[in-house]
């Protein structure tokens, strides 16, 4: 099939959404599909407020229309709700084409962490954006339940995988720091709740791998913690393998791909019992979930790394991509697919 995937999140951004879409494209190509990625690359963009590393396309409707018409996809997937996603949605509705979409991040909670916009308002906008999607793909059953309770329809699970050829415990970084080593990997920003980790009273050393808008501020506030900046591929795997516990303080992630990557390196996880960790971590086996994050961290230190390896190795990108492909809505079904009642309207935008 010819599959078009539209996303506002793309390289050189470093996050779970970009990793998921990159690996999904690779697996789809291995399966024999032809894939078009409609991304901000090569377009006029502006930095996203408070996230300059995220570039938002300016007025992309015409260019998105040209790309999709030229490619003539059999299936269209809208991965994000930004300018490119909205342009692709309008194209599908205007041409009476079915499409699928995905929900990667708890966007309403992210917005609320930065500006005083009620979460209910943002969810209302998201329901409208996804209303005509033939399948809204989410990473876990917990997120599926959450969206269904908020009035979304046709919500299906599209799981995630981990590259165990890269993320493995074979080579461990020597931190030359007092142990145990407590590590966190991800975007250094307010919605990741990193200060909940940095404030923990724990023995040994805390390491933060990643970058983001809060990095300089947190470095100044927590001089005893170690900020390593971005690390990628084998180097990131070595950092994980060289630590003792992966501490994941986020309360807003829908999945938390980095937890799987940590477990693939033999690292148990300490996290809050919230959406994301509850679907990724086997509590008491591959990590510990507790509202007392310090207690969770100390208990995770006692767990067997072999269990972490077994769980991570059971999660493949091939299996995740098969889930994705099975939910796609072929454009040849446009005559009967449409919206909830089986019809489209050019005015439904």
SESESE-278371 format. One line per 4 residues: for each residue x, y, z of C-alpha. Coordinates in steps of 0.5 Angstrom, whole numbers, plus 500, padded with zeros to 3 digits. Example, Ala and Ser with C-alpha at 12.3 -4.5 7.8 and 13.67 -1.06 7.14 Angstrom:
<ronus>
525,491,516 | 527,498,514
</ronus>
This chain:
<ronus>
500,500,500 | 502,507,499 | 501,510,506 | 502,518,508
503,520,515 | 503,527,517 | 506,529,523 | 508,536,526
513,532,531 | 520,530,527 | 527,530,526 | 531,533,529
527,533,535 | 528,528,540 | 522,525,543 | 518,519,544
513,521,538 | 519,522,533 | 522,515,535 | 515,512,534
514,515,528 | 521,514,525 | 521,506,527 | 514,505,525
516,508,518 | 522,503,518 | 518,497,519 | 512,499,514
518,500,509 | 520,493,511 | 513,490,510 | 513,492,503
509,499,504 | 511,506,500 | 511,511,506 | 510,519,505
512,523,511 | 509,530,511 | 513,533,516 | 516,540,518
522,539,514 | 523,544,508 | 518,548,510 | 517,555,513
517,554,520 | 516,558,527 | 519,556,534 | 513,553,538
512,558,544 | 516,556,550 | 519,550,546 | 524,553,541
526,546,539 | 519,544,536 | 518,548,529 | 511,549,527
510,550,520 | 507,556,517 | 501,556,513 | 502,549,510
495,547,507 | 497,548,500 | 503,545,500 | 500,539,504
495,539,499 | 500,538,493 | 504,533,497 | 498,528,498
495,529,491 | 502,528,488 | 503,521,492 | 496,519,492
496,515,498 | 492,509,499 | 491,511,507 | 492,517,510
494,517,518 | 494,524,522 | 499,523,527 | 499,530,531
494,536,532 | 499,541,530 | 498,546,523 | 500,540,519
495,535,522 | 490,540,521 | 492,541,514 | 492,534,512
485,533,516 | 482,539,512 | 484,535,506 | 481,529,508
475,532,509 | 474,536,503 | 476,530,499 | 471,526,502
477,521,504 | 477,517,511 | 483,517,515 | 486,515,522
489,519,527 | 493,518,533 | 494,521,540 | 501,521,543
501,526,549 | 497,529,554 | 496,535,551 | 491,538,555
495,537,561 | 501,540,558 | 498,546,556 | 495,547,563
502,546,566 | 504,552,562 | 498,557,562 | 491,557,565
487,554,560 | 482,549,563 | 483,542,561 | 476,541,559
477,546,554 | 483,543,550 | 480,536,551 | 473,539,547
478,542,541 | 481,535,541 | 475,531,540 | 473,536,535
480,535,531 | 479,527,532 | 471,527,531 | 472,524,524
478,519,525 | 476,512,523 | 481,510,529 | 484,514,534
490,510,536 | 493,511,543 | 499,508,546 | 496,504,552
489,501,555 | 489,507,560 | 489,512,555 | 484,509,551
480,509,557 | 481,516,559 | 479,518,552 | 473,514,552
471,517,558 | 472,524,556 | 467,523,550 | 472,520,544
470,515,540 | 473,509,536 | 479,509,540 | 484,503,539
491,501,542 | 497,502,538 | 503,499,543 | 510,501,542
517,497,542 | 524,498,543 | 530,497,539 | 534,491,543
540,491,538 | 541,498,541 | 538,498,548 | 542,492,552
546,492,558 | 553,490,554 | 557,496,555 | 556,500,562
558,508,562 | 563,509,568 | 560,515,571 | 565,516,577
560,518,581 | 558,515,588 | 553,510,588 | 547,508,587
546,512,580 | 539,514,579 | 538,517,572 | 532,520,568
532,521,561 | 528,526,557 | 526,533,555 | 528,537,561
521,541,561 | 516,543,567 | 511,538,564 | 516,532,566
516,534,573 | 523,533,574 | 524,537,580 | 520,531,584
526,527,582 | 531,532,584 | 528,534,590 | 528,526,593
532,525,599 | 536,519,596 | 544,517,597 | 549,517,591
548,521,585 | 542,523,580 | 544,524,573 | 539,527,568
540,526,561 | 537,530,556 | 535,538,554 | 530,543,554
527,549,556 | 528,548,564 | 535,545,563 | 539,552,565
534,554,571 | 535,547,574 | 542,546,573 | 543,553,577
538,550,583 | 541,543,583 | 548,544,583 | 549,537,586
546,533,580 | 549,532,574 | 546,534,567 | 549,530,562
545,533,556 | 543,529,550 | 546,522,549 | 544,518,543
544,511,541 | 549,506,544 | 552,512,548 | 545,513,551
544,505,552 | 551,505,556 | 549,511,560 | 542,507,562
546,500,563 | 551,504,568 | 546,507,572 | 542,503,578
535,505,577 | 531,509,572 | 527,514,576 | 521,517,572
517,523,575 | 512,525,569 | 505,525,571 | 503,527,564
506,522,559 | 501,517,555 | 507,512,555 | 514,513,556
518,510,551 | 524,511,555 | 522,506,561 | 522,501,556
529,503,553 | 531,503,561 | 529,496,562 | 532,493,556
538,496,559 | 537,492,565 | 534,498,569 | 528,497,574
524,503,574 | 521,508,579 | 515,512,578 | 508,514,580
502,510,579 | 499,514,573 | 498,513,566 | 504,511,562
508,507,568 | 502,503,570 | 502,500,563 | 509,499,562
512,497,569 | 510,491,572 | 509,493,579 | 514,490,584
517,486,578 | 520,491,573 | 519,497,577 | 516,500,583
510,505,583 | 508,509,589 | 506,516,590 | 512,516,595
517,516,589 | 523,516,594 | 520,509,597 | 519,507,590
526,509,588 | 529,505,594 | 525,499,593 | 526,499,585
534,498,587 | 532,491,590 | 529,488,583 | 532,483,579
535,486,572 | 533,480,569 | 526,481,569 | 527,488,566
530,485,560 | 525,479,559 | 519,484,559 | 523,489,554
525,484,549 | 518,482,549 | 516,489,546 | 518,489,538
517,495,533 | 515,490,528 | 509,488,533 | 507,495,534
507,497,527 | 503,491,525 | 498,494,530 | 498,501,526
497,498,519 | 491,493,521 | 487,500,523 | 489,504,517
483,506,513 | 484,505,506 | 482,511,501 | 478,506,497
473,505,502 | 471,513,502 | 464,511,499 | 462,507,505
467,510,511 | 466,517,512 | 464,519,519 | 460,516,524
454,516,520 | 458,513,514 | 458,520,510 | 462,526,509
461,533,508 | 465,538,505 | 463,543,511 | 465,539,516
472,542,518
</ronus>
